[in-house]
């Protein structure tokens, strides 16, 4: 009997407590700075080194390049295609860590829900247009702060 009264007391106490509810679809959630969301890809920075595709544990990145038609250019290869299959991508952030030119950066965007699996296969144009909500540390417009606290 004592357990029943204790349980009911706890239930009534929680009924009167303040509710913690998110108004998610109407008010977007604010993600922390280190949140790993969908990638943003800048094809102008890509040197087609293929490190992102090699380091990917799920092999969801497809990267192809072709020989640069301009012989005077510094870049030997020009990017042809860059695709990510978000059906199997685990958003591990390894592709952004190995990219020497920071052509791939993570964003705080996370909404990819769709009714078709084909919609989860994203190409270079979509990834380049995905430039909203870029993490602060990857945003090139912000000044970088050195370890001593001074701006570079």
Phi, psi and omega per residue, in radians:
X1 nan -0.669 -3.131
X2 -1.101 -0.676 3.129
X3 -1.128 -0.673 3.111
X4 -1.117 -0.766 3.141
X5 -1.161 -0.722 3.112
X6 -1.099 -0.758 3.122
X7 -1.116 -0.771 3.110
X8 -1.145 -0.650 3.101
X9 -1.095 -0.739 3.106
X10 -1.135 -0.698 3.121
X11 -1.099 -0.823 -3.131
X12 -1.164 -0.593 3.102
X13 -1.124 -0.717 3.140
X14 -1.301 -0.419 3.088
X15 -1.176 -0.551 -3.120
X16 -1.612 -0.125 -3.123
X17 -1.259 2.753 3.120
X18 -1.143 2.372 -3.115
X19 -1.409 2.451 3.082
X20 -1.944 1.805 -3.066
X21 -2.343 2.447 3.053
X22 -1.721 2.427 3.078
X23 -1.679 0.996 -2.902
X24 -0.956 -0.971 -3.056
X25 -1.110 -0.575 -3.108
X26 -1.440 -0.712 3.139
X27 -2.028 2.008 -3.092
X28 -1.158 2.557 3.103
X29 -1.291 2.484 3.096
X30 -1.667 2.010 -3.089
X31 -1.532 2.647 3.095
X32 -1.171 2.809 -3.069
X33 -1.059 -0.587 -3.077
X34 -1.579 0.194 3.114
X35 -1.153 2.338 3.138
X36 -1.709 1.836 3.128
X37 -1.882 -2.682 -3.115
X38 -1.237 2.553 -3.102
X39 -1.340 2.648 2.939
X40 -1.967 2.357 -3.103
X41 -2.129 2.253 3.101
X42 -1.899 1.789 -3.062
X43 -1.160 -0.369 3.131
X44 -1.227 -0.443 3.132
X45 -1.557 -0.291 -3.026
X46 -1.239 2.315 3.109
X47 -1.890 0.195 3.090
X48 0.956 0.812 3.104
X49 -1.419 -0.296 3.077
X50 1.196 0.262 3.132
X51 -1.208 -0.614 -3.130
X52 -1.122 -0.723 -3.132
X53 -1.224 -0.600 -3.127
X54 -1.267 -0.619 -3.071
X55 -1.448 -0.287 -3.074
X56 -1.099 2.095 -3.105
X57 -1.232 -0.366 -3.117
X58 -1.847 0.015 -3.114
X59 0.936 0.773 -3.128
X60 -1.639 -0.109 -3.118
X61 -1.748 2.283 3.061
X62 -2.067 2.103 -3.096
X63 -2.293 2.183 3.073
X64 -2.286 2.612 3.116
X65 -2.379 2.901 3.101
X66 -2.339 2.852 -3.120
X67 -1.127 2.434 -3.116
X68 -1.212 2.203 -3.137
X69 -1.225 -0.363 3.134
X70 -1.592 1.869 -3.079
X71 -1.212 -0.349 -3.121
X72 -1.484 -0.137 -3.124
X73 -1.284 2.650 3.108
X74 -1.247 -0.535 -3.083
X75 -1.432 2.249 3.132
X76 -1.382 -0.630 -3.114
X77 -2.045 2.644 3.065
X78 -2.100 2.424 -3.117
X79 -1.177 2.385 3.125
X80 -1.845 -0.962 3.104
X81 -2.408 2.596 3.028
X82 -2.529 1.981 -3.087
X83 -2.255 2.538 3.031
X84 -2.216 2.312 3.059
X85 -1.682 1.742 -3.111
X86 -1.292 -0.062 3.042
X87 -1.161 -0.585 -3.115
X88 -2.038 -0.073 3.137
X89 -1.186 2.332 -3.133
X90 -1.811 0.155 3.104
X91 0.884 0.850 -3.053
X92 -1.433 -0.228 3.101
X93 1.326 0.109 3.132
X94 -1.213 -0.611 -3.137
X95 -1.134 -0.593 3.125
X96 -1.339 -0.515 -3.126
X97 -1.219 -0.644 -3.061
X98 -1.563 -0.193 -3.089
X99 -1.209 2.017 -3.077
X100 -1.251 -0.394 -3.108
X101 -1.840 0.052 -3.083
X102 0.971 0.727 3.073
X103 -1.312 -0.418 3.111
X104 -1.955 2.177 3.066
X105 -2.322 2.664 3.128
X106 -1.529 2.605 3.085
X107 -2.015 3.067 3.047
X108 -1.633 0.090 3.139
X109 -1.355 2.384 -3.084
X110 -2.369 -0.072 -3.031
X111 -1.503 1.875 3.124
X112 -2.234 0.207 -3.057
X113 -1.065 2.370 3.092
X114 -2.680 2.897 3.134
X115 -1.583 -0.159 -3.108
X116 -2.175 2.421 3.091
X117 -1.219 -0.441 3.123
X118 -1.126 -0.475 3.136
X119 -1.260 -0.265 -3.130
X120 -1.505 -0.055 3.097
X121 -1.654 1.883 -3.026
X122 -1.877 2.445 -3.114
X123 -1.766 -3.115 -3.066
X124 -1.075 -0.687 -3.125
X125 -1.132 -0.792 3.131
X126 -1.102 -0.751 -3.126
X127 -1.174 -0.552 3.091
X128 -1.281 -0.624 3.112
X129 -1.298 -0.264 -3.134
X130 -1.411 1.108 -3.068
X131 -1.928 0.245 3.060
X132 -1.604 2.641 3.102
X133 1.076 0.655 3.070
X134 -1.231 2.416 -3.116
X135 -1.002 2.540 -3.065
X136 -1.021 -0.691 -3.107
X137 -1.175 -0.385 -3.129
X138 -1.745 -0.088 -3.091
X139 -1.344 2.017 -3.067
X140 -1.246 -0.303 -3.130
X141 -1.310 -0.392 -3.122
X142 -1.494 2.477 3.095
X143 -1.212 2.440 3.134
X144 -1.448 2.458 -3.118
X145 -1.855 2.258 3.130
X146 -1.354 3.024 -3.098
X147 -1.074 -0.576 -3.131
X148 -1.318 -0.140 3.121
X149 1.736 -0.116 3.134
X150 -1.506 2.555 3.131
X151 -1.359 2.474 3.134
X152 -1.541 nan nan
